[in-house]
Every structure is written in C-alpha cells, then in structure tokens.
Amino acid sequence: MAVNWNRRRTGRLERLATAIEAIGERDRHQADENTRIDRLRASGAVALHEFCREFVDEVNSRLPAPALVLDPAVFSPESFRDPGHNLIQINLRGRLLMLEFEGTGEPTSTDDFRKPYILHGSVRALNQDLLDRHLVSEKSIFYCPDGERGEWHFVDHRSYRSGRFTLDLLTAEMEKLI
C-alpha cells in the first residue's frame, strides 16, 4: 500500500512541476503582450496628435495668418498618460475641437465598438453659441490594434455612422463651429 501511495505522490509532484513551468511561460507571454499593448497605446496617442498637427498645419498654410492653435503643440510617447485622461485641443478663437481619450481598463475591449480597441474617447466640437443652446457635437473614437500598428475609428451615435478617423472628419467638425 505504501509503495502505491509513493508512486501516486511522485506522479502528482511531476504534474505540479509541469504546471508550474506552464504558468511561468503564460506569465512571460502575458507580460510581453502587456508591453506590446503599452507600446501600441503610446503610438496610438502620438498618431492622433499627428492627425491633429497635420490638420492644423494644412488649414493654417491656406490662411494669410495662422488661426488654428494646437495644444499641446508637441506630443511624444512619454506625454501619454496611462492610466489617465489625455486631451488634445484645436482652438480657433474660442471655437474648440477637443479630443479626449484614455486606455481601456483591460488590455483590449469590445464593449462600445465592434472591433477590439485599446484606446477610446471622444471628439467634441463646441463654441459659445452651441453651449448656449446645450448642443455639443460629440463622436466616439477608438484605436484598434492591427498587429504592430493600429488605426483610429469614429462612431457618430446620432447618425449611426462610423468609419476611419481622417482629416475629413476633423474638417467636418470644424465646419460646424464656423
């Protein structure tokens, strides 16, 4: 009887050791995935700022004197706050496009958008007239990873439109303010 118990104990210990090794490998894989997501989030934040920078530069280049101001003027991966809210503003003499975004609570989410996303937020267009009438145009935005890159998307909950985040979207939102 003792021999039988000894064999079972040895087999059980072998299985435990194998399971412990597997957990270590899963933990390493999860840590690598979290590092990748962190990198993608920072690059997504920078990409959104680059969209805004390109928009501001394109519009200002067509004006006799620059009128649009981008705040912050520079955005680097180190500027990205995770966790926390991040804000980019495009100001035209008190008319604002505000882009607010943050990381998801989990590495990825599909709660509010059909594709998995790692950053989410909104684009708000506001001026004093719209504020007086309690009308603020708002669209949700989502940064969806695709391998080692990602892509920003938007959803307009009023019209049920959605698509890729482009300079045309920023143009349309700014036109609402003029």
N, CA, C and O of each residue as an XYZ file, in Angstrom:
712
protein
N       0.821     -1.195      0.000
C       0.000      0.000      0.000
C       0.864      1.257      0.000
O       0.547      2.206     -0.718
N       1.949      1.299      0.783
C       2.836      2.464      0.849
C       3.531      2.693     -0.481
O       3.760      3.843     -0.858
N       3.874      1.635     -1.202
C       4.525      1.769     -2.500
C       3.580      2.452     -3.488
O       3.996      3.332     -4.242
N       2.315      2.047     -3.483
C       1.307      2.619     -4.365
C       1.133      4.114     -4.094
O       1.028      4.913     -5.024
N       1.103      4.480     -2.817
C       0.946      5.892     -2.444
C       2.169      6.684     -2.879
O       2.039      7.815     -3.347
N       3.350      6.107     -2.731
C       4.600      6.759     -3.124
C       4.611      7.051     -4.623
O       5.045      8.124     -5.044
N       4.134      6.096     -5.433
C       4.089      6.293     -6.886
C       3.109      7.398     -7.261
O       3.390      8.210     -8.142
N       1.970      7.427     -6.596
C       0.977      8.460     -6.885
C       1.510      9.840     -6.489
O       1.304     10.819     -7.206
N       2.193      9.910     -5.350
C       2.752     11.168     -4.892
C       3.807     11.664     -5.886
O       3.840     12.851     -6.210
N       4.653     10.776     -6.363
C       5.687     11.144     -7.326
C       5.052     11.651     -8.618
O       5.499     12.661     -9.161
N       4.035     10.982     -9.117
C       3.333     11.415    -10.329
C       2.650     12.753    -10.129
O       2.659     13.611    -11.012
N       2.064     12.916     -8.971
C       1.391     14.163     -8.650
C       2.396     15.321     -8.581
O       2.115     16.414     -9.072
N       3.561     15.086     -7.974
C       4.597     16.111     -7.895
C       5.137     16.465     -9.278
O       5.430     17.628     -9.557
N       5.268     15.455    -10.145
C       5.708     15.708    -11.526
C       4.693     16.595    -12.249
O       5.078     17.537    -12.942
N       3.408     16.305    -12.093
C       2.363     17.121    -12.728
C       2.375     18.548    -12.182
O       2.188     19.505    -12.933
N       2.595     18.688    -10.874
C       2.664     20.015    -10.267
C       3.843     20.805    -10.835
O       3.699     21.983    -11.161
N       4.988     20.175    -10.954
C       6.175     20.842    -11.503
C       5.923     21.259    -12.951
O       6.311     22.357    -13.350
N       5.285     20.409    -13.734
C       4.958     20.733    -15.126
C       3.992     21.917    -15.182
O       4.146     22.812    -16.013
N       3.003     21.917    -14.298
C       2.027     23.012    -14.262
C       2.699     24.330    -13.872
O       2.367     25.382    -14.419
N       3.635     24.276    -12.938
C       4.346     25.482    -12.521
C       5.160     26.048    -13.679
O       5.190     27.262    -13.880
N       5.817     25.181    -14.438
C       6.565     25.630    -15.617
C       5.639     26.278    -16.645
O       5.987     27.295    -17.246
N       4.458     25.687    -16.845
C       3.499     26.238    -17.810
C       3.018     27.615    -17.366
O       2.840     28.503    -18.199
N       2.804     27.803    -16.060
C       2.366     29.098    -15.554
C       3.433     30.144    -15.826
O       3.114     31.265    -16.220
N       4.687     29.794    -15.623
C       5.781     30.728    -15.896
C       5.790     31.172    -17.339
O       5.988     32.351    -17.632
N       5.578     30.238    -18.239
C       5.548     30.570    -19.669
C       4.351     31.463    -19.984
O       4.489     32.423    -20.742
N       3.178     31.168    -19.417
C       1.993     32.003    -19.632
C       2.218     33.411    -19.083
O       1.834     34.397    -19.711
N       2.842     33.498    -17.911
C       3.127     34.810    -17.318
C       4.070     35.617    -18.197
O       3.865     36.817    -18.375
N       5.105     34.980    -18.753
C       6.036     35.673    -19.646
C       5.312     36.156    -20.902
O       5.523     37.277    -21.366
N       4.457     35.291    -21.440
C       3.690     35.661    -22.633
C       2.765     36.848    -22.318
O       2.662     37.775    -23.121
N       2.101     36.828    -21.171
C       1.199     37.914    -20.777
C       1.971     39.219    -20.565
O       1.504     40.288    -20.957
N       3.134     39.133    -19.956
C       3.964     40.326    -19.753
C       4.405     40.907    -21.100
O       4.394     42.124    -21.281
N       4.788     40.051    -22.036
C       5.173     40.513    -23.375
C       3.992     41.182    -24.076
O       4.154     42.216    -24.724
N       2.810     40.591    -23.946
C       1.605     41.141    -24.575
C       1.257     42.492    -23.952
O       0.890     43.423    -24.670
N       1.366     42.614    -22.637
C       1.088     43.891    -21.972
C       2.067     44.971    -22.417
O       1.677     46.124    -22.601
N       3.329     44.610    -22.591
C       4.336     45.560    -23.074
C       3.996     46.009    -24.490
O       4.116     47.191    -24.814
N       3.575     45.074    -25.330
C       3.173     45.401    -26.705
C       1.974     46.354    -26.712
O       1.957     47.323    -27.470
N       0.977     46.083    -25.874
C      -0.219     46.933    -25.790
C       0.173     48.333    -25.310
O      -0.316     49.331    -25.839
N       1.056     48.404    -24.305
C       1.515     49.711    -23.815
C       2.184     50.509    -24.934
O       1.941     51.706    -25.085
N       3.031     49.833    -25.717
C       3.698     50.490    -26.849
C       2.677     50.962    -27.880
O       2.771     52.077    -28.394
N       1.695     50.098    -28.181
C       0.668     50.453    -29.162
C      -0.177     51.632    -28.681
O      -0.529     52.509    -29.469
N      -0.501     51.651    -27.391
C      -1.292     52.762    -26.857
C      -0.538     54.080    -27.016
O      -1.106     55.078    -27.459
N       0.730     54.077    -26.655
C       1.531     55.301    -26.784
C       1.633     55.724    -28.248
O       1.528     56.912    -28.554
N       1.836     54.768    -29.156
C       1.934     55.122    -30.577
C       0.575     55.583    -31.114
O       0.526     56.430    -32.006
N      -0.529     55.038    -30.585
C      -1.863     55.498    -30.980
C      -2.118     56.926    -30.555
O      -2.709     57.709    -31.298
N      -1.668     57.263    -29.352
C      -1.817     58.633    -28.859
C      -1.012     59.594    -29.735
O      -1.499     60.665    -30.096
N       0.200     59.214    -30.070
C       1.048     60.049    -30.928
C       0.416     60.173    -32.316
O       0.426     61.254    -32.904
N      -0.127     59.089    -32.836
C      -0.762     59.123    -34.169
C      -1.959     60.080    -34.183
O      -2.164     60.802    -35.159
N      -2.742     60.086    -33.110
C      -3.884     61.001    -33.040
C      -3.397     62.447    -33.027
O      -3.974     63.300    -33.701
N      -2.355     62.725    -32.274
C      -1.797     64.077    -32.252
C      -1.259     64.444    -33.630
O      -1.415     65.583    -34.068
N      -0.624     63.489    -34.323
C      -0.109     63.767    -35.669
C      -1.238     64.107    -36.638
O      -1.073     64.976    -37.494
N      -2.399     63.425    -36.512
C      -3.572     63.779    -37.327
C      -3.931     65.237    -37.069
O      -4.136     66.012    -38.003
N      -4.004     65.597    -35.800
C      -4.370     66.967    -35.436
C      -3.324     67.958    -35.926
O      -3.676     69.017    -36.445
N      -2.057     67.637    -35.772
C      -0.967     68.509    -36.233
C      -1.075     68.711    -37.747
O      -0.958     69.835    -38.235
N      -1.296     67.635    -38.480
C      -1.425     67.731    -39.940
C      -2.619     68.610    -40.316
O      -2.518     69.442    -41.218
N      -3.740     68.430    -39.633
C      -4.940     69.229    -39.892
C      -4.659     70.709    -39.659
O      -4.947     71.541    -40.520
N      -4.097     71.039    -38.498
C      -3.793     72.430    -38.155
C      -2.823     73.024    -39.165
O      -3.028     74.144    -39.634
N      -1.780     72.297    -39.502
C      -0.796     72.807    -40.464
C      -1.414     73.020    -41.845
O      -1.131     74.020    -42.504
N      -2.256     72.085    -42.283
C      -2.906     72.209    -43.603
C      -3.809     73.431    -43.657
O      -3.768     74.193    -44.623
N      -4.628     73.623    -42.619
C      -5.539     74.770    -42.614
C      -4.749     76.069    -42.506
O      -4.988     77.005    -43.269
N      -3.805     76.134    -41.561
C      -3.019     77.363    -41.371
C      -2.215     77.732    -42.614
O      -1.996     78.915    -42.876
N      -1.773     76.739    -43.382
C      -0.997     77.038    -44.595
C      -1.849     77.713    -45.665
O      -1.311     78.333    -46.582
N      -3.156     77.600    -45.559
C      -4.059     78.208    -46.531
C      -4.583     79.568    -46.071
O      -5.372     80.197    -46.777
N      -4.154     80.022    -44.903
C      -4.607     81.299    -44.356
C      -3.482     82.332    -44.434
O      -2.308     81.968    -44.371
N      -3.827     83.614    -44.572
C      -2.779     84.638    -44.584
C      -2.022     84.699    -43.256
O      -0.817     84.952    -43.236
N      -2.725     84.470    -42.158
C      -2.086     84.414    -40.828
C      -2.633     83.184    -40.104
O      -3.842     82.955    -40.115
N      -1.772     82.397    -39.482
C      -2.248     81.183    -38.790
C      -3.339     81.516    -37.774
O      -3.213     82.461    -36.996
N      -4.413     80.723    -37.794
C      -5.535     80.969    -36.892
C      -5.776     79.799    -35.947
O      -6.271     79.989    -34.836
N      -5.429     78.589    -36.382
C      -5.651     77.416    -35.536
C      -4.446     77.196    -34.632
O      -3.295     77.335    -35.048
N      -4.741     76.853    -33.394
C      -3.695     76.577    -32.416
C      -3.906     75.168    -31.878
O      -5.011     74.805    -31.476
N      -2.846     74.387    -31.875
C      -2.886     73.016    -31.357
C      -2.270     72.991    -29.970
O      -1.170     73.500    -29.758
N      -2.984     72.397    -29.034
C      -2.486     72.287    -27.668
C      -2.671     70.849    -27.185
O      -3.805     70.371    -27.160
N      -1.628     70.154    -26.808
C      -0.239     70.586    -26.749
C       0.364     70.643    -28.163
O      -0.044     69.916    -29.069
N       1.339     71.524    -28.307
C       1.986     71.697    -29.608
C       2.794     70.471    -29.989
O       2.916     70.137    -31.167
N       3.346     69.801    -28.984
C       4.166     68.599    -29.209
C       3.631     67.490    -28.316
O       3.265     67.726    -27.165
N       3.591     66.281    -28.859
C       3.115     65.131    -28.083
C       4.031     63.954    -28.391
O       4.148     63.533    -29.542
N       4.667     63.433    -27.373
C       5.578     62.300    -27.538
C       5.004     61.089    -26.803
O       4.056     61.236    -26.030
N       5.556     59.906    -27.027
C       5.070     58.736    -26.278
C       5.139     58.946    -24.765
O       4.311     58.408    -24.030
N       6.111     59.719    -24.295
C       6.234     59.979    -22.865
C       5.125     60.901    -22.366
O       4.849     60.932    -21.167
N       4.485     61.649    -23.261
C       3.394     62.549    -22.885
C       2.108     61.784    -22.589
O       1.230     62.288    -21.890
N       1.998     60.585    -23.112
C       0.785     59.786    -22.948
C       0.642     59.335    -21.505
O       1.563     58.752    -20.934
N      -0.519     59.607    -20.917
C      -0.803     59.197    -19.543
C      -1.689     57.956    -19.556
O      -2.807     57.977    -20.071
N      -1.178     56.898    -18.993
C      -1.941     55.656    -18.883
C      -1.605     55.026    -17.548
O      -0.469     54.590    -17.367
N      -2.507     54.954    -16.627
C      -3.916     55.355    -16.761
C      -4.079     56.867    -16.647
O      -3.223     57.568    -16.107
N      -5.175     57.333    -17.160
C      -5.497     58.751    -17.069
C      -6.075     59.270    -18.368
O      -5.991     58.625    -19.413
N      -6.662     60.448    -18.279
C      -7.240     61.103    -19.449
C      -6.167     61.900    -20.167
O      -5.284     62.486    -19.541
N      -6.257     61.912    -21.470
C      -5.360     62.678    -22.328
C      -6.222     63.628    -23.138
O      -7.309     63.258    -23.581
N      -5.751     64.837    -23.333
C      -6.538     65.852    -24.018
C      -5.695     66.548    -25.076
O      -4.563     66.960    -24.824
N      -6.273     66.668    -26.263
C      -5.690     67.441    -27.356
C      -6.763     68.437    -27.780
O      -7.922     68.067    -27.966
N      -6.374     69.704    -27.933
C      -7.338     70.725    -28.331
C      -6.867     71.461    -29.575
O      -5.682     71.750    -29.743
N      -7.817     71.751    -30.429
C      -7.586     72.622    -31.585
C      -8.478     73.832    -31.355
O      -9.701     73.713    -31.273
N      -7.852     74.996    -31.253
C      -8.553     76.213    -30.885
C      -8.563     77.182    -32.062
O      -7.527     77.466    -32.662
N      -9.744     77.677    -32.375
C      -9.906     78.725    -33.386
C     -10.667     79.871    -32.731
O     -11.893     79.939    -32.826
N      -9.950     80.763    -32.072
C     -10.549     81.942    -31.432
C     -11.759     81.571    -30.569
O     -12.837     82.142    -30.732
N     -11.583     80.634    -29.667
C     -12.652     80.236    -28.749
C     -13.552     79.132    -29.262
O     -14.413     78.644    -28.530
N     -13.370     78.738    -30.485
C     -14.101     77.580    -31.035
C     -13.171     76.385    -30.874
O     -12.034     76.408    -31.346
N     -13.651     75.351    -30.216
C     -12.763     74.249    -29.829
C     -13.163     72.914    -30.416
O     -14.337     72.546    -30.457
N     -12.154     72.207    -30.865
C     -12.263     70.771    -31.092
C     -11.462     70.138    -29.970
O     -10.256     70.357    -29.860
N     -12.129     69.357    -29.141
C     -11.469     68.700    -28.020
C     -11.446     67.198    -28.271
O     -12.488     66.582    -28.496
N     -10.267     66.621    -28.233
C     -10.116     65.181    -28.379
C      -9.623     64.643    -27.039
O      -8.492     64.902    -26.627
N     -10.474     63.904    -26.383
C     -10.136     63.325    -25.086
C     -10.124     61.814    -25.259
O     -11.015     61.247    -25.892
N      -9.100     61.156    -24.685
C      -9.004     59.706    -24.820
C      -8.228     59.125    -23.659
O      -7.519     59.828    -22.939
N      -8.383     57.812    -23.496
C      -7.702     57.074    -22.436
C      -7.606     55.606    -22.831
O      -8.260     55.158    -23.772
N      -6.790     54.873    -22.104
C      -6.668     53.444    -22.324
C      -7.875     52.715    -21.757
O      -8.568     53.220    -20.873
N      -8.111     51.535    -22.272
C      -9.187     50.696    -21.751
C      -8.737     50.078    -20.427
O      -7.540     49.973    -20.160
N      -9.697     49.675    -19.607
C      -9.371     49.055    -18.329
C      -8.653     47.727    -18.490
O      -7.741     47.411    -17.726
N      -9.056     46.964    -19.469
C      -8.429     45.689    -19.807
C      -7.468     45.929    -20.970
O      -7.507     46.993    -21.587
N      -6.608     44.960    -21.280
C      -5.709     45.173    -22.436
C      -6.461     45.553    -23.714
O      -6.030     46.452    -24.437
N      -7.571     44.883    -23.997
C      -8.411     45.249    -25.137
C      -9.872     45.181    -24.704
O     -10.213     44.549    -23.704
N     -10.724     45.848    -25.482
C     -12.151     45.849    -25.172
C     -12.948     45.825    -26.466
O     -12.462     46.243    -27.518
N     -14.171     45.334    -26.378
C     -15.129     45.419    -27.477
C     -16.478     45.890    -26.947
O     -17.507     45.666    -27.585
N     -16.482     46.538    -25.792
C     -17.735     46.963    -25.162
C     -18.510     47.973    -25.991
O     -19.733     47.873    -26.094
N     -17.822     48.948    -26.588
C     -18.504     50.049    -27.267
C     -18.264     50.122    -28.764
O     -18.789     51.013    -29.431
N     -17.481     49.205    -29.298
C     -17.160     49.212    -30.729
C     -16.997     47.774    -31.182
O     -16.578     46.919    -30.403
N     -17.322     47.504    -32.426
C     -17.343     46.121    -32.919
C     -15.960     45.490    -33.037
O     -15.827     44.268    -32.958
N     -14.933     46.310    -33.225
C     -13.566     45.790    -33.321
C     -12.880     45.948    -31.966
O     -13.194     46.881    -31.226
N     -11.952     45.058    -31.630
C     -11.202     45.243    -30.375
C     -10.421     46.559    -30.410
O      -9.801     46.896    -31.419
N     -10.457     47.290    -29.309
C      -9.753     48.563    -29.225
C      -8.984     48.648    -27.915
O      -9.304     47.968    -26.940
N      -7.946     49.514    -27.915
C      -7.107     49.661    -26.730
C      -7.119     51.092    -26.191
O      -6.700     51.330    -25.058
N      -7.595     52.042    -26.993
C      -7.805     53.422    -26.571
C      -9.209     53.823    -26.991
O      -9.698     53.398    -28.038
N      -9.852     54.638    -26.173
C     -11.176     55.123    -26.545
C     -11.370     56.522    -25.986
O     -10.735     56.910    -25.005
N     -12.255     57.267    -26.625
C     -12.516     58.619    -26.171
C     -13.548     59.285    -27.037
O     -14.451     58.631    -27.560
N     -13.418     60.594    -27.190
C     -14.398     61.326    -27.986
C     -13.777     62.573    -28.597
O     -12.756     63.087    -28.142
N     -14.446     63.035    -29.654
C     -14.129     64.308    -30.295
C     -15.345     65.191    -30.061
O     -16.462     64.838    -30.439
N     -15.122     66.338    -29.439
C     -16.213     67.273    -29.169
C     -15.937     68.585    -29.891
O     -14.823     69.108    -29.863
N     -16.970     69.100    -30.535
C     -16.889     70.394    -31.200
C     -17.793     71.350    -30.436
O     -18.987     71.094    -30.279
N     -17.213     72.466    -29.957
C     -18.033     73.394    -29.189
C     -17.587     74.832    -29.383
O     -16.410     75.134    -29.581
N     -18.584     75.705    -29.316
C     -18.363     77.141    -29.304
C     -19.424     77.739    -28.386
O     -20.280     77.013    -27.881
N     -19.380     79.040    -28.164
C     -20.302     79.647    -27.196
C     -21.747     79.497    -27.634
O     -22.621     79.228    -26.810
N     -22.008     79.669    -28.922
C     -23.379     79.543    -29.423
C     -23.924     78.137    -29.157
O     -25.053     77.990    -28.689
N     -23.134     77.112    -29.452
C     -23.587     75.738    -29.204
C     -23.766     75.471    -27.709
O     -24.701     74.781    -27.303
N     -22.872     76.017    -26.901
C     -23.003     75.841    -25.451
C     -24.266     76.522    -24.926
O     -24.950     75.977    -24.060
N     -24.577     77.705    -25.443
C     -25.794     78.415    -25.022
C     -27.046     77.610    -25.338
O     -28.034     77.674    -24.607
N     -27.001     76.848    -26.437
C     -28.156     76.026    -26.832
C     -28.056     74.583    -26.325
O     -28.876     73.734    -26.674
N     -27.040     74.319    -25.496
C     -26.813     72.970    -24.935
C     -26.629     71.915    -26.027
O     -27.112     70.788    -25.916
N     -25.921     72.313    -27.079
C     -25.626     71.405    -28.183
C     -24.116     71.276    -28.328
O     -23.433     72.243    -28.667
N     -23.618     70.121    -28.080
C     -22.201     69.844    -28.281
C     -22.111     68.631    -29.183
O     -22.602     67.553    -28.848
N     -21.483     68.816    -30.320
C     -21.302     67.698    -31.238
C     -20.251     66.759    -30.651
O     -19.159     67.194    -30.285
N     -20.581     65.480    -30.563
C     -19.648     64.513    -29.986
C     -19.661     63.218    -30.790
O     -20.712     62.690    -31.153
N     -18.464     62.734    -31.052
C     -18.286     61.447    -31.726
C     -17.326     60.617    -30.880
O     -16.351     61.140    -30.341
N     -17.606     59.340    -30.770
C     -16.700     58.443    -30.053
C     -15.560     58.048    -30.972
O     -15.747     57.896    -32.179
N     -14.374     57.882    -30.392
C     -13.217     57.441    -31.172
C     -12.591     56.225    -30.496
O     -12.625     56.087    -29.273
N     -12.016     55.344    -31.321
C     -11.444     54.088    -30.844
C     -10.158     53.797    -31.612
O     -10.103     53.940    -32.833
N      -9.130     53.388    -30.880
C      -7.871     52.991    -31.519
C      -7.819     51.466    -31.512
O      -7.733     50.841    -30.454
N      -7.872     50.880    -32.698
C      -7.944     49.430    -32.857
C      -6.592     48.891    -33.326
O      -6.089     49.294    -34.374
N      -6.007     47.978    -32.548
C      -4.703     47.426    -32.949
C      -4.853     46.487    -34.129
O      -5.870     45.813    -34.293
N      -3.816     46.462    -34.943
C      -3.748     45.541    -36.076
C      -2.287     45.127    -36.197
O      -1.512     45.776    -36.899
N      -1.912     44.052    -35.517
C      -0.522     43.623    -35.484
C       0.294     44.582    -34.649
O      -0.027     44.833    -33.488
N       1.346     45.118    -35.236
C       2.202     46.065    -34.525
C       1.819     47.519    -34.792
O       2.538     48.436    -34.395
N       0.704     47.726    -35.454
C       0.206     49.069    -35.741
C      -1.237     49.140    -35.285
O      -1.761     48.194    -34.698
N      -1.860     50.244    -35.554
C      -3.255     50.407    -35.203
C      -3.897     51.463    -36.081
O      -3.241     52.081    -36.919
N      -5.193     51.658    -35.874
C      -5.932     52.598    -36.694
C      -7.048     53.213    -35.847
O      -7.730     52.516    -35.096
N      -7.221     54.525    -35.981
C      -8.286     55.227    -35.275
C      -9.586     55.136    -36.073
O      -9.585     55.244    -37.299
N     -10.680     54.937    -35.365
C     -12.029     54.877    -35.945
C     -12.941     55.808    -35.158
O     -12.628     56.188    -34.029
N     -14.071     56.174    -35.760
C     -15.044     57.009    -35.061
C     -16.427     56.390    -35.179
O     -16.695     55.593    -36.077
N     -17.298     56.774    -34.252
C     -18.712     56.406    -34.296
C     -19.507     57.658    -33.962
O     -19.267     58.305    -32.943
N     -20.458     57.995    -34.833
C     -21.390     59.095    -34.573
C     -22.684     58.453    -34.096
O     -23.407     57.843    -34.883
N     -22.972     58.590    -32.823
C     -24.136     57.909    -32.243
C     -25.461     58.534    -32.667
O     -26.510     57.901    -32.547
N     -25.424     59.768    -33.161
C     -26.664     60.391    -33.631
C     -27.095     59.863    -34.988
O     -28.275     59.601    -35.218
N     -26.128     59.709    -35.885
C     -26.457     59.274    -37.244
C     -26.146     57.801    -37.485
O     -26.460     57.264    -38.546
N     -25.530     57.149    -36.505
C     -25.103     55.751    -36.601
C     -24.038     55.523    -37.670
O     -23.841     54.405    -38.146
N     -23.354     56.615    -38.036
C     -22.236     56.498    -38.975
C     -20.993     56.086    -38.223
O     -20.809     56.422    -37.053
N     -20.150     55.356    -38.913
C     -18.842     55.017    -38.346
C     -17.861     54.870    -39.490
O     -18.254     54.701    -40.644
N     -16.591     54.934    -39.165
C     -15.575     54.797    -40.189
C     -14.204     55.107    -39.634
O     -14.020     55.254    -38.426
N     -13.249     55.202    -40.535
C     -11.886     55.542    -40.132
C     -11.805     57.015    -39.770
O     -12.474     57.849    -40.379
N     -11.000     57.326    -38.797
C     -10.749     58.705    -38.383
C      -9.825     59.322    -39.422
O      -8.715     58.835    -39.636
N     -10.277     60.389    -40.068
C      -9.498     61.027    -41.135
C      -9.480     62.541    -40.952
O     -10.159     63.081    -40.079
N      -8.700     63.212    -41.781
C      -8.684     64.670    -41.778
C     -10.049     65.232    -42.168
O     -10.427     66.316    -41.723
N     -10.784     64.501    -42.994
C     -12.126     64.943    -43.386
C     -13.051     65.034    -42.177
O     -13.896     65.928    -42.110
N     -12.903     64.129    -41.232
C     -13.729     64.171    -40.019
C     -13.418     65.446    -39.227
O     -14.334     66.140    -38.787
N     -12.130     65.755    -39.045
C     -11.765     66.980    -38.334
C     -12.265     68.212    -39.084
O     -12.719     69.173    -38.462
N     -12.186     68.192    -40.406
C     -12.674     69.302    -41.225
C     -14.175     69.488    -41.012
O     -14.636     70.611    -40.804
N     -14.931     68.407    -41.063
C     -16.385     68.484    -40.891
C     -16.743     69.013    -39.496
O     -17.675     69.803    -39.345
N     -16.000     68.574    -38.492
C     -16.278     69.037    -37.133
C     -15.953     70.519    -36.983
O     -16.697     71.244    -36.324
N     -14.871     70.976    -37.574
C     -14.507     72.395    -37.503
C     -15.505     73.248    -38.268
O     -15.816     74.365    -37.854
N     -16.013     72.724    -39.390
C     -17.004     73.481    -40.173
C     -18.257     73.746    -39.350
O     -18.905     74.775    -39.541
N     -18.610     72.854    -38.450
C     -19.787     73.057    -37.601
C     -19.635     74.263    -36.685
O     -20.628     74.838    -36.240
N     -18.409     74.643    -36.407
C     -18.137     75.712    -35.453
C     -18.093     77.106    -36.099
O     -18.072     78.118    -35.399
N     -18.078     77.147    -37.421
C     -17.930     78.435    -38.119
C     -19.270     78.958    -38.575
O     -19.343     80.028    -39.178
